[in-house]
Amino acid sequence: MARRSRQRLPLTLLAHQFGGHRLRVRVDHVLLDQWGVLHDGRQVHPAARDCVAALQRAGKGVIVLSNSGKRAVGNQRRLAALGLPPEAYDGVLSSGEVTWRGLHTCDQAPFAEIGRSCFLISRDGDRSIVDDTGLTVASTVHEADFILLGGLDDDRAAAPRVEIQATLINRARGVRCSRAQARETHERGNHEKRATESDR
């Protein structure tokens, strides 16, 4: 992507009406969350689209952040379908993209020690999280070095999830999740469980 000429006006504030509030930007780059900020899952918010366009006109770099388990290109396709084309911003950084890069390079923890065979659970059979990583996708949990959760929103994940739970108990198998929110929910659930047990 060609680099845009950025306005170098450190004392000039970019002001734009966004949801009834004044957004004032005195930086070169802006990070915008995807869900709830740019769109509601059905369409891009008109005010958000206008704001992104204003940032682009001012020469600001715009990066979209997401805890989606999908890679950056998958999120770009979603945004385009909802009304925000790729040329409206500079790039996407998603949990899925970070996970893919870790699996691809395997040069630091935890990716360097987890093995090269995974049992994959993802939405709609999406395998982009393992494409070009050199990973072998095992057909059963028992054949895998670790379990890779690309998404658990699909009802078809229910049956494998039961098998995963049994395998984890019996073999202490490692699990890696490409969604930051899922990791946070798991950790919060464990904390709440410990708190509940301590109250008994």
Secondary structure, DSSP 8 states (H G I E B T S, - for coil): ---------TT--EEEEETTEEEEE-SSEEEEETBTTTB-SSSB-HHHHHHHHHHHHTT-EEEEEE--SS-HHHHHHHHHHHT--GGGSSEEEEHHHHHHHHHHH--STTGGGS-SEEEEE-GGG--TTTTTS--EE-SSGGG-SEEEES---SGGGHHHHHHHHHHHHHH--EEEES-HHHHHHHHHHHHHHHHHHHH-
